Structure formats: structure tokens, C-alpha cells
Amino acid sequence: MDKRSLRRQVAAKIAAMSARKKQSESALVASKVEALGITGKKVFIYNALPDEVGTADIITRLSENNEVYLPVVDGGDMFLARYCEKTSKGAFGIYEPEGRRYAAAEIMPDICITPLRAFDKELNRLGRGKGYYDRFFAECGCEKIALAFDCQKTEKINADAHDVGMDVVITASEIYRR
């Protein structure tokens, strides 16, 4: 299946999930992230959109023992900004921290916790199609952890040469590792 069709198919599955189901799966994913025991790291993580695994609790917990950065999108580029409570609505309606923006090479996070649209058994990641995270991963050799709802697993993603696979994908029911 081509990427555009797969994005639409998975988006429909997520849209069919109740708010309660999304919240329940997000809580289970958050508990698995907490169980990883991430401490003393530079962590790059996203502020979730309504159709993504929720990250608010994960961000709060991670910020207790780590340097936490969130994405800031400016045109075709994605930058990192240190997590703080002062945010403003940025590109795509995502809340972004205010303050200094850093290029990936300036921070070099140890771990990136990323959203996705779909993933397969080989941990290929299908994003929203803008390539922000693939370009980021090309600059940063961090551990790549994706968070997903169970319904986002698909049989096969036709990955292109520039697509970067995940090291770990965490869902409510399982942790998949490369």
C-alpha cells in the first residue's frame, strides 16, 4: 500500500477510537516509558496532538530527572527548545515551549521519543509525511523510541532510503525492539 493510503487508513482507525480508549492506551504507554528508568539524559519528546499517544504525563515525569526538549517547527525546519511551562501554539497547532531554539547538533539528545502514523514489524516508521523527524535523525545518532496506539501497527511499510527506523516502539500491549 502506498504511504498516503496507509496514512489515511491508520488515521481512520485512530479516529474510530473513543477518547476513553485513547486515554487508557496512553496511560499504559506512559507506564512503560516510566519503567524504562530514563535518568540523567537529554530527552527530545513531542507534545501530542489529539490523534497521538498522550505525552503530558511523560514529559512531566521525565523533566524531574532529565533535560527535556520539545520540537519547535519553523518553516521546513525543526528545532529543539528546553521544556518549560510557558508555551505558545506553533505550527500545526502544537504547543511549543518559548525560549531559545537549538539545532539538533547543539544539543545532541541521548533519546528521542517520537510520534508516528504507523509502524511495521521491522520497526519502520511512517510519519505524517513532512520528513521533520527523518531529517532530525540524520543529524542525531540518538536512541529512537516511538509511541503508538496498538491499531497503528501495520504489516509492511514501504520504507524509502531516507526513512529512519525505530530502535523501540512502545504500545499499550507490547514493547517492540530492533
Secondary structure, 3 states (H helix, E strand, C coil): CCHHHHHHHHHHHHHHCCHHHHHHHHHHHHHHHHHCCCCCCEEEECCCCCCCCCCHHHHHHHCCCCEEEEEEEECCEEEEEECCCCEEECHHHCEEECCCEECHHHHCCCEEEECCCEECCCCCEECCCCCHHHHHHHHCCCEEEEECCHHHECCCCCCCCCCCCCCEEECCCCEEEC
